[in-house]
Each structure stands twice: as structure tokens, then as C-alpha cells.
Amino acid sequence: MDDRTRTGRVVVLVLPEVNLLDLGGPVQVFDAAAHLGAPYRVEYVADTPEVESAQGLRFAGLGPLAETGPGDLVLVPGPRLREPGPGRPLVPGTAVRWLRSAHRAGSRIASVCSGAAALGEAGLLDGRRCTTHWTLIETMRRRYPAARVQDAVLYVHDGPVSTSAGISTGIDLALSLVEREHGPALAAAVARQLVVYLRRAGTDTQISAFLQHRAHLHPAVHRVQDHLAQHLDVPHTLAELAAVANLSPRGLSRAFTATVGITPLEYRQRLRLELAARLLAETDLTVEAVAARCGFRDARHFRRLFTARYGVPPSASRQAPVASPPGAC
């Protein structure tokens, strides 16, 4: 989606007997991203002003089912589902009709866990890949035969509709949406704020180098990684990076290698090369300009490193997507 069409509005549909973690996990991701500068605004809507959660906590002062439009994200946390019966639908009909309207208006729709059932009732999963909690996979396949229900994945993006598996994977889904809209550096910063690991579904794209080595809790190493990501065009000595970490050069090398698996300067090179691949694919900058933007003083040296990493020279990467190097996660 074009940056100009994003509103930053996250409209949370609070269904009866909503599960608290399904709601609180992804909402906190967007809230943390907003505190770090992303223009997210979270709103809560329901078909009644008060809703009781599955865990007994009552939500009050909820907004009505307002209109949404292109650039808005509608988030559907999972409720505790009960078998439908006479006069008792699986999901309230007003919510189903509202979801259809939001989809027609061009809003993106994302569900957490059993929230996928609401999307299924609205027909939004027909012909789409999707997922849900593992206990509901077969039920979803029977109830929504036109949906392409996937198992053994954390979440699935299919066009403007995204779905996630059980409970805590709503955090993974929200981090992925933040990364898509605002880049991997912000997603990594949010994950660090929430003290969670960054994960990816098996069917999704390769993990960015900006995210791949952030699944640790060492604060000094995180400071160095943040500093490198924000200053890729600047040369750094090991001593300068050690000062950022408030460690000795030897102490930083030991800590960085133990937590990340590579040295600080090797890590910097991976970030620079990934940024270069992105600039080559998404801009009209010359190879020389890309090399300079990414901190390489010698364009010939950059060409050698790029070719060794990706198997094609920088000039060829404009014609075809760059594949992940062997051994990348």
C-alpha cells in the first residue's frame, strides 16, 4: 500500500467473550509503535457499548461500529466460540455485516486466533489462504469450504486479509504488519520494548537481516545493533562501538558473538548489503550512489561483496529479486 493511503487507524472489533490476550497482545504492539513515532491510533468498537470478555473483565465505553475506509486496519481479536443454535449465531450478525462493509470500503482486515471465524462468516476468507487456532482448523475447513485454511503456520497474509493462529501469535501478526508499513528497524524496536522474540511463519518471506539476530535480551548488544542500523553510512571502529555498549572492545566482541553469532563488523556488513539490495530494487540510484549511501567507500569493493553475498552483481539485481543467501534464516 502506498504510504499516502495509510491512515494509521487501527479499529478493534470487540466481540462478546473476547479473549484478553488476543486483544491486548496486538494492541500493545501498535501502542508501542505509536510511542516510538509511528502514526497509529487505536479505536475500540462493538455492536453494544459494553462487552464482557471470556475471562470476566468487562469493557465499557466502546464506540459504535463506525465507517472505515482505505488505509484503515480492522483488527478482530478472537472470542470464545460457542456452537451456534436457534437464535444464537456463531458471531453477531451486526458484526458480520460491518466486516463485509469494511472490506468493501477497502479496509485491511486482520484476525487473531478464533477471530478468523468472524471473517469466515462474512465470506472474507473465500478463495484466500488463512489460518486460526489449531483446535479450530478442521471446523473452519468444514464450515468455510471455499477458504484455504493452513495449519502449522503462525500467520498468513493474503491480499488485504491477514489471519493468525493461536492467542500469542497475534503479537507476531501485529509485528509483521508494523514491519510491512514502517520497516524492520521499527518492528525490532517494538519487539525489544515488549521483550518478545521476532518470529515468522514458515510460509512467509525470509527474515530480514535487521530482525534475524534480535532474539536475545542483552541490552548492550541491542544498543550496538540499534546504533549500527541507524548509522549504516558512517564508518565505525570496534572501539567506537564498544563505547556505545559501555564495554571494552574485547567485552563487546565476546558478548556480541555469544548472543548474535557473528562479530559486530560482520553484522554491520550484512545490514549494509541488505539495505543496498533494497535500494537497488526500489530506487533509481546508481550502483555508486547506493554504495555510498550504505557506507561503502569503494564501489568496486561493494560490487565484490554484493556478488559474493547474493550470487549476482548489483547491476543484475535490478532485473530480478535478490535471493536470500545460502544459510539465511
VOGU-3710 file (C-alpha; in Angstrom, 3 decimals, decimal comma):
1> mddrtrtgrv> 0,000/0,000/0,000  1,168/3,479/-0,818  2,302/5,428/2,254  -0,091/8,242/1,332  -3,148/5,967/1,715  -2,339/4,727/5,224  -4,350/6,406/7,952  -2,657/4,748/10,921  -6,127/3,999/12,272  -6,475/0,578/13,936
11> vvlvlpevnl> -10,144/-0,217/14,570  -10,504/-3,082/17,050  -13,748/-5,045/16,846  -14,530/-6,222/20,390  -16,750/-9,296/20,141  -18,670/-10,872/23,037  -16,450/-13,134/25,173  -13,287/-11,820/23,535  -10,080/-13,408/24,827  -7,971/-10,823/26,633
21> ldlggpvqvf> -4,580/-11,812/25,210  -5,996/-11,916/21,681  -6,919/-8,272/22,153  -4,173/-6,969/24,438  -1,166/-8,505/22,658  -1,528/-6,958/19,189  -2,949/-3,706/20,582  0,161/-3,266/22,711  2,331/-3,755/19,609  0,579/-0,875/17,844
31> daaahlgapy> 0,652/1,237/21,001  4,394/0,662/21,428  4,963/1,512/17,760  2,995/4,744/18,254  5,181/5,706/21,231  8,207/5,103/19,002  6,893/7,523/16,384  4,587/5,536/14,093  1,236/7,255/13,449  -1,016/4,516/14,876
41> rveyvadtpe> -4,324/5,427/16,560  -6,260/2,612/18,212  -10,067/2,720/18,448  -12,401/0,126/20,012  -15,823/-0,608/18,551  -18,622/-3,079/19,218  -22,306/-3,520/18,490  -23,063/-2,761/22,159  -21,422/-0,159/24,434  -20,325/-2,865/26,906
51> vesaqglrfa> -18,801/-6,294/26,259  -17,731/-8,924/28,770  -14,540/-10,800/27,955  -14,148/-14,563/28,165  -12,111/-14,019/31,323  -14,787/-11,918/33,027  -13,305/-8,447/32,527  -15,963/-6,033/31,278  -15,191/-3,434/28,613  -17,249/-0,252/28,731
61> glgplaetgp> -17,471/2,923/26,673  -16,907/1,099/23,379  -17,590/3,055/20,229  -20,268/2,142/17,662  -19,468/0,203/14,505  -18,153/3,229/12,645  -17,383/3,537/8,953  -13,894/2,598/7,823  -12,072/3,213/4,584  -8,894/2,605/2,591
71> gdlvlvpgpr> -5,814/2,775/4,771  -7,643/1,668/7,927  -6,819/-1,622/9,626  -9,692/-3,554/11,211  -8,434/-5,931/13,915  -10,632/-8,816/15,090  -9,369/-10,432/18,320  -10,666/-13,943/18,890  -13,726/-14,651/21,032  -14,536/-17,809/22,964
81> lrepgpgrpl> -16,674/-19,536/20,361  -19,782/-21,491/21,262  -21,755/-23,788/18,993  -24,447/-21,813/17,198  -28,045/-22,702/17,976  -31,564/-21,382/17,417  -31,346/-17,619/17,724  -27,656/-17,759/18,612  -25,299/-17,245/15,662  -21,621/-18,085/15,834
91> vpgtavrwlr> -20,779/-14,368/15,543  -23,268/-11,473/15,918  -24,861/-10,654/12,575  -24,257/-6,932/13,026  -20,510/-7,579/13,305  -20,546/-9,825/10,225  -22,320/-7,189/8,141  -19,958/-4,492/9,395  -16,918/-6,551/8,418  -18,302/-7,011/4,918
101> sahragsria> -18,859/-3,271/4,667  -15,335/-2,506/5,921  -13,881/-4,897/3,363  -15,911/-3,352/0,533  -14,703/0,084/1,643  -11,095/-1,004/1,102  -10,001/-1,532/4,707  -7,447/-4,152/5,571  -8,771/-6,881/7,874  -6,697/-8,883/10,375
111> svcsgaaalg> -7,902/-11,546/12,788  -6,332/-13,164/15,825  -6,969/-16,817/16,672  -10,724/-17,604/16,597  -11,407/-14,143/15,183  -10,936/-15,853/11,806  -14,427/-17,299/12,284  -15,881/-13,805/12,076  -14,067/-13,311/8,771  -15,323/-16,687/7,598
121> eaglldgrrc> -18,920/-15,813/8,466  -18,519/-12,605/6,455  -17,225/-14,543/3,433  -13,893/-12,716/3,528  -11,873/-15,946/3,547  -13,377/-17,409/0,367  -10,541/-18,265/-2,005  -7,926/-16,964/0,454  -5,166/-18,646/2,407  -5,833/-18,254/6,122
131> tthwtlietm> -5,178/-19,830/9,499  -6,612/-19,995/13,005  -6,123/-21,763/16,335  -5,076/-25,378/15,845  -8,219/-26,686/17,570  -10,412/-24,900/15,007  -8,601/-25,883/11,795  -10,889/-28,770/10,845  -14,012/-26,893/11,946  -13,022/-23,957/9,733
141> rrrypaarvq> -12,415/-26,261/6,791  -15,885/-27,793/7,167  -17,726/-24,529/7,805  -15,919/-22,454/5,162  -15,053/-24,889/2,355  -14,062/-22,074/-0,024  -11,347/-20,905/2,402  -7,837/-22,310/2,034  -7,171/-22,999/5,709  -3,486/-23,551/6,513
151> davlyvhdgp> -2,098/-25,323/9,557  1,374/-25,251/11,139  1,864/-21,540/10,404  1,884/-18,563/12,764  0,024/-16,216/10,450  -0,914/-15,703/6,814  -1,206/-12,560/4,684  -3,400/-12,915/1,597  -4,075/-9,597/-0,071  -5,846/-7,219/2,318
161> vstsagistg> -6,803/-10,037/4,712  -4,464/-11,393/7,397  -5,108/-14,165/9,908  -3,083/-15,593/12,780  -3,067/-18,821/14,760  -3,467/-19,216/18,491  -3,558/-16,380/21,004  0,035/-15,075/21,354  0,572/-15,215/17,571  -1,488/-12,025/17,409
171> idlalslver> 1,693/-10,317/18,594  3,641/-11,904/15,724  0,976/-10,806/13,256  0,989/-7,243/14,569  4,799/-7,071/14,430  4,654/-8,266/10,833  2,126/-5,547/9,963  4,321/-2,916/11,617  7,311/-4,177/9,632  5,353/-4,065/6,371
181> ehgpalaaav> 4,246/-0,490/6,973  7,240/1,060/8,724  10,211/-1,227/8,146  12,130/-3,875/10,081  14,009/-1,454/12,327  10,797/-0,232/13,968  9,445/-3,779/14,285  12,665/-4,807/16,022  12,437/-1,817/18,369  8,835/-2,687/19,259
191> arqlvvylrr> 9,724/-6,329/19,893  12,509/-5,214/22,158  10,128/-2,930/24,089  7,752/-5,860/24,589  10,608/-8,300/25,381  9,375/-10,799/22,802  11,128/-12,788/20,113  10,619/-11,872/16,474  9,222/-14,857/14,612  7,964/-15,616/11,133
201> agtdtqisaf> 5,529/-18,143/9,716  7,130/-20,898/7,651  5,327/-19,783/4,509  6,325/-16,125/4,802  9,293/-14,333/3,321  12,817/-14,676/4,619  13,637/-12,867/7,839  15,289/-9,533/7,293  18,882/-9,184/8,480  17,609/-6,256/10,565
211> lqhrahlhpa> 15,448/-8,735/12,516  17,250/-12,042/12,228  19,715/-11,509/15,084  17,481/-9,706/17,590  16,090/-12,712/19,511  18,156/-12,075/22,649  17,914/-9,955/25,791  21,418/-8,463/26,072  20,855/-4,665/26,438  24,396/-3,620/25,483
221> vhrvqdhlaq> 24,302/-5,677/22,291  20,872/-4,254/21,439  22,291/-0,724/21,824  25,062/-1,506/19,365  22,612/-3,105/16,907  20,323/-0,068/17,123  23,283/2,282/16,612  24,520/0,370/13,569  21,055/0,210/11,979  20,670/3,977/12,350
231> hldvphtlae> 24,158/4,915/11,075  24,976/2,494/8,269  26,651/5,182/6,172  29,136/6,004/8,945  32,420/4,109/9,487  32,771/2,516/12,921  35,744/1,081/14,738  35,295/-1,672/17,289  36,400/0,784/19,986  33,662/3,250/18,991
241> laavanlspr> 31,021/0,538/19,115  32,332/-0,645/22,462  31,819/2,889/23,791  28,166/2,725/22,689  27,806/-0,512/24,645  29,780/0,767/27,661  32,013/-2,264/27,316  35,631/-2,841/26,424  36,300/-3,813/22,797  37,092/-7,356/23,920
251> glsraftatv> 33,969/-7,464/26,099  31,781/-6,286/23,237  33,247/-8,858/20,851  32,589/-11,651/23,320  29,068/-10,510/24,157  28,109/-9,819/20,539  29,438/-13,135/19,231  27,804/-15,081/22,062  24,349/-13,538/21,525  24,309/-12,840/17,780
261> gitpleyrqr> 26,670/-15,491/16,439  28,797/-13,129/14,347  31,064/-10,182/15,086  29,786/-6,586/15,212  31,535/-5,685/11,955  30,180/-8,781/10,194  26,717/-7,809/11,408  27,171/-4,284/10,083  28,167/-5,636/6,684  25,008/-7,791/6,480
271> lrlelaarll> 22,842/-4,782/7,268  24,625/-2,662/4,674  24,262/-5,295/1,971  20,557/-5,810/2,691  19,936/-2,076/2,585  21,838/-1,942/-0,696  19,678/-4,715/-2,163  16,547/-2,811/-1,159  17,798/0,478/-2,632  18,761/-1,207/-5,884
281> aetdltveav> 15,310/-2,777/-6,168  13,251/0,230/-5,111  15,150/3,313/-6,367  16,895/4,600/-9,475  20,150/5,343/-7,635  23,335/4,317/-9,416  25,405/1,492/-8,020  27,992/4,051/-6,906  25,338/6,106/-5,098  23,942/3,014/-3,393
291> aarcgfrdar> 27,411/2,006/-2,270  27,986/5,446/-0,753  24,541/5,526/0,889  25,297/2,188/2,574  28,729/3,166/3,868  30,962/1,538/1,254  33,766/3,925/0,277  34,883/1,836/-2,713  32,183/0,861/-5,249  34,373/-1,926/-6,623
301> hfrrlftary> 34,709/-3,437/-3,156  30,938/-3,139/-2,741  30,352/-4,968/-6,024  32,578/-7,852/-4,903  30,883/-8,158/-1,520  27,390/-7,916/-3,026  28,127/-10,580/-5,642  29,638/-12,908/-3,046  26,610/-12,461/-0,763  23,769/-12,726/-3,289
311> gvppsasrqa> 25,281/-14,532/-6,260  24,579/-11,725/-8,731  26,270/-8,346/-9,271  24,421/-5,212/-8,125  23,515/-4,235/-11,694  21,763/-7,585/-12,266  19,726/-7,294/-9,069  17,604/-4,569/-10,682  16,181/-7,097/-13,146  15,311/-9,858/-10,663
321> pvasppgac> 14,638/-10,085/-6,942  17,724/-10,906/-4,910  17,524/-14,335/-3,340  18,417/-14,892/0,269  21,982/-16,172/0,617  22,522/-19,838/1,490  22,134/-20,489/5,190  19,982/-17,424/5,862  17,021/-17,954/8,153
//
